[in-house]
Amino acid sequence: MYHRGPDKGQIITATARALARGADVEAAESRSEGDAAAFRARFGVLEGLSLAMAALERARAEALGAGLYPGARTNIAEDLGADTLHDAAFCALTGLPGRGEVYALARRHLGGVDPAAREAYAAACKDLLAALGIDEAPAPAPAPEDGQDEGAVDRPDGATGHGTGQDAKARPAGSASGPHGAAPPGLHASGYRVYTRTYDRVVRPGDLAGASELGALRAQLDAAVAPHRAAIARLAAKLTRLLAARRCTHWDFDQEAGNLDAGRLARLIARAESAPRVFRQERAEPGRGTAVALLLDNSGSMRGRPIALSAVTAELMARALERAGVAVEILGFTTAAWKGGRARADWLTEGSPDAPGRLNEVLHIVYKAAPTPWRRARAGLALMLKEGLLKENIDGEALAWAHARLLARPEGRRVLVVVSDGAPVDDATMAANGAGYLEADLHAVVDAIGRRGAVQLAAIGIGHDVGRHYPRAVTIKDADALAPALAAALEDLLA
């Protein structure tokens, strides 16, 4: 038995509505969404989790409900099909068929697990994320709303307060400690190792600079790219038009309201006594949703005009993509120190064991997370001009990190574009492990992403041929050509 909502004509199963217990299922646009919302409300979903764990937790609650109500299981299954963490986990827990490597791993780790056993399920999820190479770091706090104090943080319960202590600090990218020389999970080369993750960090711009400093850097950035901004803006506007044109390609004719259809105007005269249908309406082509991540090399060799143009180009392209309904992230990668920093110091203190693996402190920067509107990320992008930020680059780990973030997104189509001006370089790591150590890992990560097929990958090399690292790559002479190259790459990838 179904209920048709009064406002939007939604169809919600009566069983799901009874189970909702106050959940906002009236906002659901399908039986699938209504059932899923109801089961999450009944069985509970833990909060404050990483994006990946949150997706798996939603799948657990929905699988519990699907086990009780076969009809709801069928409804939820109608909206599945993408090789995402949520869809793969739901299929693995309920015995539904799936596709892709994420599903294959989910079935291996979750297939025999009872979703009602929280501890066993959590342990299996950790194994699954390790196999996928996804970090379990907590989900970042969202950007403040207009008028909200910049120092405030959103709590899981919806209250707002001022972050103190660890809540207000940058969080580690990996475990705070662990066995030296441990191999990272997932995409990396079989011999790739990390000596210590103790000093690794994933940060937001506000963790590295205050509001006043970011404001000054933004003014500096705007002045540096002023001669190029108009040309970049024109390319972004063109990209917006192209993507908008592709979002709606169908017309429904013979409608009672909508846009007047010139081809049917004769009916107004021939059937003046009746009410002829002479209108047409645009119908958006159904899509799976798209998420794009722009991964920018923040190494020292990008200092000056290249990094300034990269920042503004990424900003304006992100704005164009957002207007077309595409979720966008802007990410950066560098190291926190030159020549190894504290990681190398630990290695020396412990007797410099052979083949230590990566010997530096990785610094990954989330300039713009997918849920954050571009206007709130503008000031943070100027952090790239901060003196002393740009150091060395460990590309393989940065690529795996960006890939993991995309896998945790709910969109069915995921695109990753890397902007770099050279091969991976970290003097301490290369001196202790060999000159080709980091480059070999980059090749392994690129190959693994290609085999899995869940993310489309492309790269733009600034003054450096990145085609030897990435199968889908474009090389430009200098940063002045970055905007047209990035616009063309996005147009091609999103075609």
C-alpha positions as CSV (number, residue, x, y, z in Angstrom):
1,M,0.0,0.0,0.0
2,Y,1.4,3.4,-1.0
3,H,0.9,6.9,0.1
4,R,1.2,9.9,-2.2
5,G,2.5,12.9,-0.5
6,P,0.6,16.2,-0.7
7,D,3.4,18.5,-1.9
8,K,5.7,16.7,-4.3
9,G,3.7,13.6,-5.2
10,Q,6.3,11.4,-3.6
11,I,5.4,7.7,-3.2
12,I,6.4,6.2,0.2
13,T,5.7,2.7,1.4
14,A,3.3,2.6,4.2
15,T,5.5,0.2,6.1
16,A,8.5,2.6,5.9
17,R,6.4,5.5,7.1
18,A,5.3,3.6,10.1
19,L,8.9,2.7,10.9
20,A,10.2,6.3,10.4
21,R,9.7,7.4,14.0
22,G,9.9,11.1,13.1
23,A,12.4,10.7,10.1
24,D,11.8,13.2,7.4
25,V,10.7,10.7,4.8
26,E,8.3,13.2,3.3
27,A,11.3,14.7,1.6
28,A,12.2,11.5,-0.1
29,E,11.7,11.5,-3.9
30,S,11.1,7.7,-4.3
31,R,10.1,4.6,-2.5
32,S,13.7,3.6,-2.3
33,E,14.7,6.8,-0.5
34,G,11.8,6.6,1.8
35,D,12.5,3.1,2.9
36,A,16.2,3.8,3.3
37,A,15.5,6.8,5.5
38,A,13.0,4.8,7.6
39,F,15.5,2.0,8.3
40,R,18.3,4.4,9.2
41,A,15.9,6.1,11.7
42,R,14.8,2.7,13.2
43,F,18.1,1.0,13.5
44,G,20.3,4.1,14.1
45,V,23.3,5.4,12.3
46,L,26.5,6.3,14.2
47,E,27.6,9.9,13.7
48,G,31.0,11.6,13.7
49,L,32.5,9.0,11.3
50,S,34.7,9.3,8.3
51,L,32.9,9.7,4.9
52,A,33.7,6.1,4.2
53,M,32.6,4.6,7.5
54,A,29.4,6.8,7.3
55,A,28.6,5.2,3.9
56,L,29.1,1.7,5.4
57,E,27.0,2.5,8.5
58,R,24.1,3.7,6.3
59,A,24.3,0.4,4.3
60,R,24.2,-1.6,7.6
61,A,21.0,0.1,8.8
62,E,19.4,-0.3,5.4
63,A,20.4,-4.0,5.2
64,L,18.8,-4.7,8.6
65,G,15.5,-3.3,7.4
66,A,15.7,-5.0,4.0
67,G,16.1,-8.3,5.9
68,L,12.8,-7.7,7.6
69,Y,10.8,-6.3,4.6
70,P,11.6,-8.0,1.2
71,G,9.5,-5.3,-0.5
72,A,11.7,-2.6,0.8
73,R,14.8,-4.5,-0.2
74,T,13.4,-4.5,-3.8
75,N,12.7,-0.8,-3.6
76,I,16.2,0.1,-2.3
77,A,17.8,-2.1,-4.9
78,E,16.1,-0.1,-7.7
79,D,18.4,2.9,-7.0
80,L,21.6,0.8,-6.8
81,G,24.1,0.1,-9.6
82,A,27.1,2.3,-9.0
83,D,30.3,0.7,-7.7
84,T,30.3,2.9,-4.6
85,L,31.0,1.9,-1.0
86,H,27.4,2.2,0.1
87,D,25.9,0.3,-2.9
88,A,28.6,-2.4,-2.7
89,A,28.2,-2.9,1.0
90,F,24.4,-3.1,0.8
91,C,24.6,-5.7,-2.0
92,A,27.2,-7.7,-0.1
93,L,25.1,-7.7,3.1
94,T,21.8,-8.5,1.4
95,G,23.0,-11.0,-1.2
96,L,22.2,-8.8,-4.1
97,P,24.4,-9.1,-7.2
98,G,26.9,-6.3,-7.8
99,R,29.7,-5.2,-10.1
100,G,33.2,-3.8,-9.9
101,E,36.2,-4.2,-7.7
102,V,34.7,-2.3,-4.8
103,Y,31.8,-4.8,-4.7
104,A,34.1,-7.7,-5.0
105,L,36.1,-6.6,-2.0
106,A,32.9,-5.7,-0.1
107,R,31.5,-9.2,-0.7
108,R,34.8,-10.8,0.4
109,H,34.9,-8.8,3.7
110,L,31.2,-8.2,4.5
111,G,29.4,-11.1,2.8
112,G,29.2,-13.4,5.9
113,V,28.8,-10.6,8.5
114,D,25.6,-10.1,10.4
115,P,24.8,-6.3,10.2
116,A,23.2,-6.6,13.6
117,A,26.5,-7.4,15.2
118,R,28.0,-3.9,15.4
119,E,31.5,-4.9,16.7
120,A,32.0,-7.7,14.1
121,Y,30.7,-5.4,11.4
122,A,33.0,-2.5,12.4
123,A,36.0,-4.8,12.3
124,A,35.0,-6.2,8.9
125,C,34.6,-2.6,7.6
126,K,38.1,-1.7,8.8
127,D,39.5,-4.6,6.9
128,L,37.5,-3.6,3.8
129,L,38.7,0.0,4.0
130,A,42.3,-1.2,4.4
131,A,41.9,-3.4,1.3
132,L,40.6,-0.3,-0.6
133,G,43.4,1.9,0.7
134,I,40.9,4.3,2.4
135,D,42.0,6.2,5.5
136,E,39.6,6.1,8.5
137,A,40.2,9.7,9.6
138,P,37.1,11.3,11.0
139,A,34.9,13.4,8.6
140,P,36.0,17.0,8.6
141,A,33.8,19.7,10.1
142,P,31.9,21.5,7.4
143,A,32.7,25.1,6.5
144,P,30.8,27.7,8.7
145,E,27.5,29.1,7.4
146,D,27.3,32.8,6.6
147,G,27.3,34.7,9.9
148,Q,28.6,31.8,11.9
149,D,31.8,32.3,13.9
150,E,34.8,31.0,12.0
151,G,36.1,29.5,15.2
152,A,33.0,27.4,15.7
153,V,32.8,23.7,14.9
154,D,29.8,21.6,14.1
155,R,29.2,18.8,16.6
156,P,27.6,15.5,15.7
157,D,24.5,16.5,17.7
158,G,24.0,19.6,15.6
159,A,25.1,22.0,18.4
160,T,27.7,24.6,17.7
161,G,30.6,25.5,20.0
162,H,34.2,26.6,19.9
163,G,36.8,23.9,19.1
164,T,39.4,23.4,21.7
165,G,42.2,21.0,22.1
166,Q,42.3,18.2,19.6
167,D,39.0,19.2,17.9
168,A,40.5,22.4,16.7
169,K,43.7,20.9,15.5
170,A,44.7,19.2,12.2
171,R,44.2,15.5,12.3
172,P,46.7,12.9,11.4
173,A,46.5,11.4,7.9
174,G,47.3,8.0,9.2
175,S,47.6,6.3,12.5
176,A,49.3,8.3,15.2
177,S,51.8,5.6,15.7
178,G,52.5,2.1,14.4
179,P,55.2,-0.3,13.3
180,H,58.1,1.4,11.5
181,G,58.3,0.4,7.9
182,A,54.7,-0.6,7.7
183,A,53.3,-0.9,4.2
184,P,50.3,1.3,3.4
185,P,47.2,-0.6,2.3
186,G,45.5,-0.7,-1.0
187,L,47.0,0.8,-4.2
188,H,50.7,1.0,-3.6
189,A,53.6,-0.9,-5.0
190,S,54.3,-4.2,-3.3
191,G,57.6,-3.0,-1.8
192,Y,56.5,0.5,-0.8
193,R,56.8,1.3,2.9
194,V,56.2,4.2,5.2
195,Y,58.7,4.5,8.1
196,T,56.3,6.4,10.4
197,R,52.9,8.1,10.0
198,T,53.2,9.9,13.4
199,Y,53.8,13.3,11.8
200,D,51.5,13.0,8.7
201,R,48.6,15.4,8.6
202,V,45.4,16.2,6.6
203,V,44.6,19.9,7.1
204,R,42.3,22.7,6.1
205,P,43.8,26.2,5.2
206,G,42.6,27.6,8.5
207,D,44.8,25.1,10.3
208,L,47.9,26.7,8.8
209,A,47.0,30.4,8.7
210,G,44.7,32.8,10.4
211,A,41.8,34.7,8.8
212,S,43.8,37.9,8.5
213,E,46.8,36.2,6.9
214,L,44.5,34.3,4.4
215,G,42.9,37.6,3.6
216,A,46.3,39.2,2.8
217,L,47.3,36.2,0.7
218,R,44.0,36.4,-1.2
219,A,44.7,40.0,-2.1
220,Q,48.2,39.0,-3.2
221,L,46.8,36.1,-5.3
222,D,44.2,38.4,-7.0
223,A,46.9,40.9,-7.9
224,A,49.2,38.2,-9.3
225,V,46.6,36.7,-11.6
226,A,44.8,39.9,-12.6
227,P,46.0,39.9,-16.2
228,H,44.8,36.3,-16.6
229,R,41.6,36.3,-14.7
230,A,39.3,37.4,-17.5
231,A,40.6,34.7,-19.9
232,I,40.2,32.0,-17.2
233,A,36.7,33.3,-16.4
234,R,35.7,33.1,-20.1
235,L,36.9,29.4,-20.2
236,A,35.0,28.6,-17.0
237,A,31.8,30.2,-18.4
238,K,32.2,28.2,-21.6
239,L,32.5,25.0,-19.5
240,T,29.4,26.0,-17.6
241,R,27.4,26.3,-20.8
242,L,28.7,23.0,-22.2
243,L,27.8,21.1,-19.1
244,A,24.4,22.7,-18.7
245,A,23.6,21.8,-22.3
246,R,24.4,18.2,-21.6
247,R,22.3,18.0,-18.5
248,C,19.0,18.4,-20.4
249,T,18.7,16.9,-23.8
250,H,15.1,15.8,-24.0
251,W,11.8,17.6,-24.6
252,D,8.3,16.5,-23.7
253,F,5.8,17.8,-26.3
254,D,2.0,18.3,-26.3
255,Q,2.0,19.8,-22.8
256,E,-0.6,22.1,-21.3
257,A,2.1,24.4,-19.9
258,G,5.8,25.2,-20.4
259,N,7.6,26.8,-23.3
260,L,5.6,27.6,-26.4
261,D,6.2,25.2,-29.2
262,A,6.3,27.2,-32.5
263,G,5.8,24.1,-34.5
264,R,2.4,23.6,-33.0
265,L,1.0,27.1,-33.2
266,A,-1.3,26.2,-36.1
267,R,-3.4,24.2,-33.6
268,L,-4.4,27.5,-31.9
269,I,-6.3,28.5,-35.1
270,A,-7.5,25.1,-36.2
271,R,-8.9,24.2,-32.7
272,A,-9.7,27.6,-31.3
273,E,-12.8,26.3,-29.5
274,S,-10.7,23.7,-27.6
275,A,-7.6,23.9,-25.5
276,P,-4.8,22.5,-27.7
277,R,-1.6,21.4,-26.2
278,V,1.0,23.7,-27.8
279,F,3.7,23.7,-25.1
280,R,6.8,21.7,-24.5
281,Q,8.8,21.1,-21.4
282,E,12.5,20.3,-20.9
283,R,13.2,17.0,-19.2
284,A,16.5,16.5,-17.4
285,E,18.3,13.4,-18.6
286,P,18.6,11.0,-15.7
287,G,22.2,10.8,-14.4
288,R,24.2,9.1,-11.7
289,G,25.7,12.3,-10.4
290,T,29.4,13.3,-10.8
291,A,32.2,14.2,-8.4
292,V,35.4,15.8,-9.5
293,A,38.6,16.2,-7.5
294,L,41.4,18.6,-8.6
295,L,44.7,17.5,-7.0
296,L,47.3,20.2,-7.2
297,D,51.0,19.7,-6.8
298,N,52.2,22.0,-4.0
299,S,55.9,21.3,-4.3
300,G,58.6,24.0,-4.1
301,S,59.1,24.0,-7.9
302,M,55.6,25.4,-8.3
303,R,56.4,28.5,-6.4
304,G,55.5,31.9,-8.0
305,R,53.2,32.3,-11.0
306,P,52.6,28.5,-11.6
307,I,51.0,28.0,-8.1
308,A,49.1,31.3,-8.3
309,L,47.6,30.4,-11.7
310,S,46.9,26.9,-10.5
311,A,44.9,28.2,-7.5
312,V,42.7,30.6,-9.5
313,T,42.2,28.2,-12.4
314,A,41.1,25.5,-9.9
315,E,38.8,28.0,-8.2
316,L,37.0,29.2,-11.3
317,M,36.7,25.7,-12.8
318,A,35.2,24.5,-9.5
319,R,32.7,27.3,-9.7
320,A,31.8,26.3,-13.3
321,L,31.4,22.7,-12.3
322,E,29.3,23.6,-9.2
323,R,26.9,25.6,-11.4
324,A,26.4,22.5,-13.5
325,G,25.6,20.4,-10.5
326,V,28.9,18.6,-10.2
327,A,30.4,18.0,-6.7
328,V,34.0,19.4,-6.6
329,E,37.0,19.0,-4.3
330,I,40.3,21.0,-4.5
331,L,43.1,19.2,-2.9
332,G,46.8,19.9,-2.5
333,F,49.9,17.8,-1.5
334,T,53.3,18.6,-0.2
335,T,55.5,17.7,2.8
336,A,55.7,19.4,6.2
337,A,59.5,19.5,6.1
338,W,62.6,19.5,3.8
339,K,64.9,16.5,3.7
340,G,62.8,14.3,5.9
341,G,62.1,16.4,9.0
342,R,61.1,14.5,12.2
343,A,60.5,11.2,10.3
344,R,64.1,11.1,9.2
345,A,65.3,12.2,12.6
346,D,63.5,9.2,14.2
347,W,65.1,6.9,11.6
348,L,68.6,8.2,12.4
349,T,68.0,7.9,16.2
350,E,67.0,4.3,15.7
351,G,70.2,3.4,13.9
352,S,69.2,4.0,10.2
353,P,67.8,0.6,9.4
354,D,68.0,-0.5,5.7
355,A,65.1,0.1,3.3
356,P,63.1,2.4,5.7
357,G,60.5,3.5,3.1
358,R,59.1,7.0,2.9
359,L,61.1,9.3,5.2
360,N,59.2,12.5,5.4
361,E,56.0,14.1,6.9
362,V,53.3,14.2,4.3
363,L,51.0,17.2,4.3
364,H,47.7,16.9,2.5
365,I,45.5,20.0,2.3
366,V,41.8,20.1,1.7
367,Y,41.3,23.5,0.1
368,K,37.7,22.8,-0.8
369,A,35.7,19.8,0.3
370,A,32.8,18.7,-1.9
371,P,30.1,19.9,0.4
372,T,31.7,23.4,0.8
373,P,30.5,26.1,-1.7
374,W,33.3,27.7,-3.7
375,R,32.6,31.1,-2.2
376,R,33.5,29.8,1.2
377,A,36.7,28.3,-0.1
378,R,38.0,31.3,-1.9
379,A,40.2,32.7,0.9
380,G,41.6,29.3,1.7
381,L,42.9,28.7,-1.8
382,A,45.3,31.6,-1.3
383,L,47.2,29.5,1.3
384,M,49.2,28.2,-1.7
385,L,51.1,31.5,-1.7
386,K,52.1,31.2,2.0
387,E,55.8,31.5,2.4
388,G,57.4,28.2,3.3
389,L,54.4,26.0,2.5
390,L,55.6,24.5,-0.8
391,K,58.2,21.8,-0.2
392,E,58.6,18.3,-1.6
393,N,56.1,16.0,-3.3
394,I,55.2,12.4,-2.7
395,D,52.8,11.9,-5.5
396,G,51.8,8.2,-5.1
397,E,50.4,8.6,-1.6
398,A,48.7,11.9,-2.5
399,L,47.0,10.2,-5.5
400,A,45.8,7.3,-3.3
401,W,44.5,9.7,-0.8
402,A,42.5,11.7,-3.4
403,H,41.2,8.4,-4.9
404,A,40.0,7.2,-1.5
405,R,38.1,10.5,-0.9
406,L,36.3,10.1,-4.2
407,L,35.5,6.4,-3.5
408,A,33.7,7.6,-0.3
409,R,31.5,10.0,-2.3
410,P,28.0,8.8,-3.1
411,E,28.1,9.9,-6.8
412,G,28.2,7.2,-9.4
413,R,30.8,8.9,-11.6
414,R,34.1,10.1,-10.2
415,V,36.8,12.1,-11.9
416,L,40.3,12.9,-10.7
417,V,42.6,15.4,-12.4
418,V,46.2,15.9,-11.2
419,V,48.1,19.1,-11.9
420,S,51.9,18.7,-11.5
421,D,55.1,20.1,-12.8
422,G,57.4,17.1,-12.3
423,A,58.1,13.6,-10.9
424,P,57.9,12.8,-7.2
425,V,60.8,14.1,-5.3
426,D,61.7,13.7,-1.6
427,D,65.5,13.8,-1.0
428,A,65.5,11.9,2.3
429,T,63.3,9.0,0.9
430,M,65.2,8.7,-2.4
431,A,68.6,8.8,-0.6
432,A,67.7,5.9,1.7
433,N,65.7,3.8,-0.8
434,G,67.0,4.6,-4.3
435,A,66.3,7.3,-6.8
436,G,63.3,5.6,-8.5
437,Y,61.5,4.5,-5.3
438,L,58.8,7.2,-5.3
439,E,58.3,7.1,-9.0
440,A,57.8,3.3,-9.0
441,D,55.1,3.7,-6.4
442,L,53.4,6.5,-8.4
443,H,53.3,4.1,-11.4
444,A,51.8,1.3,-9.2
445,V,49.1,3.6,-7.8
446,V,48.2,4.9,-11.3
447,D,48.0,1.3,-12.7
448,A,45.8,0.2,-9.7
449,I,43.4,3.1,-10.2
450,G,43.1,2.2,-13.9
451,R,42.5,-1.5,-13.2
452,R,39.8,-0.8,-10.6
453,G,38.0,1.6,-13.0
454,A,35.9,3.3,-10.3
455,V,37.6,6.7,-10.9
456,Q,38.5,8.4,-14.2
457,L,42.1,9.7,-14.0
458,A,43.8,12.3,-16.0
459,A,46.9,14.6,-15.5
460,I,48.2,17.9,-16.7
461,G,52.0,18.4,-16.7
462,I,53.3,22.0,-16.5
463,G,56.6,22.0,-18.3
464,H,57.1,18.3,-17.7
465,D,55.9,15.3,-19.6
466,V,53.6,13.4,-17.2
467,G,52.6,11.0,-20.0
468,R,55.2,8.5,-18.7
469,H,53.3,8.4,-15.4
470,Y,49.6,8.8,-16.5
471,P,48.1,7.1,-19.6
472,R,45.7,10.0,-20.0
473,A,47.8,13.1,-19.9
474,V,48.4,16.5,-21.4
475,T,51.7,18.5,-21.2
476,I,51.7,22.3,-21.4
477,K,54.7,24.5,-21.9
478,D,54.0,26.8,-18.9
479,A,51.4,27.8,-16.4
480,D,49.8,30.3,-18.7
481,A,48.3,27.5,-20.7
482,L,46.9,25.7,-17.7
483,A,43.3,27.2,-17.8
484,P,42.6,26.1,-21.4
485,A,44.2,22.7,-20.8
486,L,42.2,22.1,-17.6
487,A,38.9,23.2,-19.3
488,A,39.5,20.9,-22.2
489,A,40.4,18.0,-20.0
490,L,37.2,18.4,-17.9
491,E,35.1,18.8,-21.0
492,D,36.5,15.6,-22.4
493,L,36.2,13.6,-19.2
494,L,32.7,14.8,-18.5
495,A,31.4,14.3,-22.1
